[in-house]
């Protein structure tokens, strides 16, 4: 059986490791506990968080125990890493609410039952620290000279706003987190994005100084698309894991629209399909490569939203755009339904419209804005004037075109913006 370190490296997760050979031996010597910190600045994680989430899932699948650490305490300060200006400070209530949303999403990927994984909040210990004991017991182990050389601090020091004292403490607190988890949960491995390298190394050094024991770190590369866009960012904003923010149908469509050059890389990172099957995708072209994209979309949606929602999204996509059956030799381990005969629309985003509204009639520009197919009334007018707006797959060309009961088909009206963004109006009953 491969070491989980080999699995992560083979699939493209690893940018740097500390003490590589010692880390390998550490992971081979029984069950280990590892952790990743999640910033609770929003109530939902997004696609850009999937690399750390999937890495924890791989660790669990190989017999190790993951800890997902919500930064409820450090979130009260704000991580300066990768930022040229100070983050907005959040209240404890907002952080607590955000943490609940994050835990629900992580549970789709990681099994927290029977303490197979832990969800912790560093506010539980950081908010109880006393300042003078912290300086004496922890702060004395940190070199300011070394700290300001860290990339996370250097970027801020060189920015116009500079680095304030609150943020300067962030590295100390994150290192203390690692020490606390090492002492209380025997956690010897911290993982995180490449911008966390300096923070992770400081935590390892703190454990060595305080406990005279080794600890380890792994960082992940920043994932961008082949066109240079940061993973999870689109023209419409972030792609969220929360189905209320990004519907399972839209989530599926995000993955279907993957650039041809990214398909194999994203299959390796964002699914659990075998690498030998993924390697075979490299040679695919045309319709076969599109089939691989459908598998990527299905598997990614099933992980984030469950198999039922993935099936609904797949069927809706077939209903909207058509498609062919997926050959059995393309990623055969996938559970995707390969027969395209079943086609539904249940997962297309929808809104309920009252009978009196539709009887009176609704201007097209207004409804396209209201349902989110355009960001504003002006944007809706431009969409319509440029020929990108459709009602029941018929193009409309007037912003004040009235959508009425005459457009109802089986109690529904299908709106479309461009080629791929749909929304259903459903008559209230």
GIQUIPE-V240982 format. One record per residue. N is the residue number from 1. RES is the residue in one letter. SS is DSSP state (~ for helix, > for strand, _ for the rest). Layout:
# GIQUIPE-V240982
n: {N;N}
res: {RES;RES}
ss: {SS;SS}
This chain:
# GIQUIPE-V240982
n: {1;2;3;4;5;6;7;8;9;10;11;12;13;14;15;16;17;18;19;20;21;22;23;24;25;26;27;28;29;30;31;32;33;34;35;36;37;38;39;40;41;42;43;44;45;46;47;48;49;50;51;52;53;54;55;56;57;58;59;60;61;62;63;64;65;66;67;68;69;70;71;72;73;74;75;76;77;78;79;80;81;82;83;84;85;86;87;88;89;90;91;92;93;94;95;96;97;98;99;100;101;102;103;104;105;106;107;108;109;110;111;112;113;114;115;116;117;118;119;120;121;122;123;124;125;126;127;128;129;130;131;132;133;134;135;136;137;138;139;140;141;142;143;144;145;146;147;148;149;150;151;152;153;154;155;156;157;158;159;160;161;162;163;164;165;166;167;168;169;170;171;172;173;174;175;176;177;178;179;180;181;182;183;184;185;186;187;188;189;190;191;192;193;194;195;196;197;198;199;200;201;202;203;204;205;206;207;208;209;210;211;212;213;214;215;216;217;218;219;220;221;222;223;224;225;226;227;228;229;230;231;232;233;234;235;236;237;238;239;240;241;242;243;244;245;246;247;248;249;250;251;252;253;254;255;256;257;258;259;260;261;262;263;264;265;266;267;268;269;270;271;272;273;274;275;276;277;278;279;280;281;282;283;284;285;286;287;288;289;290;291;292;293;294;295;296;297;298;299;300;301;302;303;304;305;306;307;308;309;310;311;312;313;314;315;316;317;318;319;320;321;322;323;324;325;326;327;328;329;330;331;332;333;334;335;336;337;338;339;340;341;342;343;344;345;346;347;348;349;350;351;352;353;354;355;356;357;358;359;360;361;362;363;364;365;366;367;368;369;370;371;372;373;374;375;376;377;378;379;380;381;382;383;384;385;386;387;388;389;390;391;392;393;394;395;396;397;398;399;400;401;402;403;404;405;406;407;408;409;410;411;412;413;414;415;416;417;418;419;420;421;422;423;424;425;426;427;428;429}
res: {X;X;X;X;X;X;X;X;X;X;X;X;X;X;X;X;X;X;X;X;X;X;X;X;X;X;X;X;X;X;X;X;X;X;X;X;X;X;X;X;X;X;X;X;X;X;X;X;X;X;X;X;X;X;X;X;X;X;X;X;X;X;X;X;X;X;X;X;X;X;X;X;X;X;X;X;X;X;X;X;X;X;X;X;X;X;X;X;X;X;X;X;X;X;X;X;X;X;X;X;X;X;X;X;X;X;X;X;X;X;X;X;X;X;X;X;X;X;X;X;X;X;X;X;X;X;X;X;X;X;X;X;X;X;X;X;X;X;X;X;X;X;X;X;X;X;X;X;X;X;X;X;X;X;X;X;X;X;X;X;X;X;X;X;X;X;X;X;X;X;X;X;X;X;X;X;X;X;X;X;X;X;X;X;X;X;X;X;X;X;X;X;X;X;X;X;X;X;X;X;X;X;X;X;X;X;X;X;X;X;X;X;X;X;X;X;X;X;X;X;X;X;X;X;X;X;X;X;X;X;X;X;X;X;X;X;X;X;X;X;X;X;X;X;X;X;X;X;X;X;X;X;X;X;X;X;X;X;X;X;X;X;X;X;X;X;X;X;X;X;X;X;X;X;X;X;X;X;X;X;X;X;X;X;X;X;X;X;X;X;X;X;X;X;X;X;X;X;X;X;X;X;X;X;X;X;X;X;X;X;X;X;X;X;X;X;X;X;X;X;X;X;X;X;X;X;X;X;X;X;X;X;X;X;X;X;X;X;X;X;X;X;X;X;X;X;X;X;X;X;X;X;X;X;X;X;X;X;X;X;X;X;X;X;X;X;X;X;X;X;X;X;X;X;X;X;X;X;X;X;X;X;X;X;X;X;X;X;X;X;X;X;X;X;X;X;X;X;X;X;X;X;X;X;X;X;X;X;X;X;X;X;X;X;X;X;X;X;X;X;X;X;X;X;X;X;X;X;X}
ss: {_;_;_;~;~;~;~;~;~;~;_;_;_;_;_;>;>;_;_;~;~;~;~;~;~;~;~;~;_;_;_;_;>;>;>;>;>;>;_;_;_;_;_;_;_;>;~;~;~;~;~;~;~;~;~;~;~;~;~;~;~;_;_;_;>;>;>;>;>;>;_;_;_;~;~;~;_;_;_;_;_;_;_;_;_;_;_;_;_;_;_;~;~;~;~;~;~;~;~;~;~;~;~;~;~;~;_;_;_;_;_;_;~;~;~;_;>;>;>;>;>;_;~;~;~;~;_;_;_;_;~;~;~;~;~;~;~;_;~;~;~;_;_;~;~;~;~;_;_;_;~;~;~;~;~;~;~;_;_;_;_;_;_;_;~;~;~;~;_;~;~;~;~;~;~;~;~;~;~;~;~;~;~;~;~;_;>;>;>;>;>;>;>;~;~;~;~;~;~;~;~;~;~;~;~;~;~;~;~;~;~;_;_;_;_;>;>;>;>;>;_;_;_;>;_;_;_;_;_;>;_;_;>;>;_;_;>;>;_;>;_;_;_;_;_;_;_;~;~;~;~;~;~;~;~;~;_;_;_;~;~;~;~;~;~;~;~;~;~;~;_;_;_;_;~;~;~;~;~;~;~;~;~;_;_;~;~;~;~;~;~;~;~;~;~;~;~;~;~;~;~;~;~;~;~;_;~;~;~;~;~;~;~;~;~;~;~;~;~;~;~;_;_;_;_;_;_;_;_;_;_;_;_;_;_;_;_;_;_;_;_;_;_;_;_;_;_;_;_;>;>;>;>;_;~;~;~;~;~;~;_;>;>;~;~;~;~;~;~;~;_;_;_;_;_;_;~;~;~;~;~;~;~;~;~;_;_;_;>;>;>;_;_;>;>;_;_;_;_;_;_;>;>;_;~;~;~;_;>;_;_;>;>;>;>;>;>;_;_;_;>;>;>;>;>;>;>;_;_}
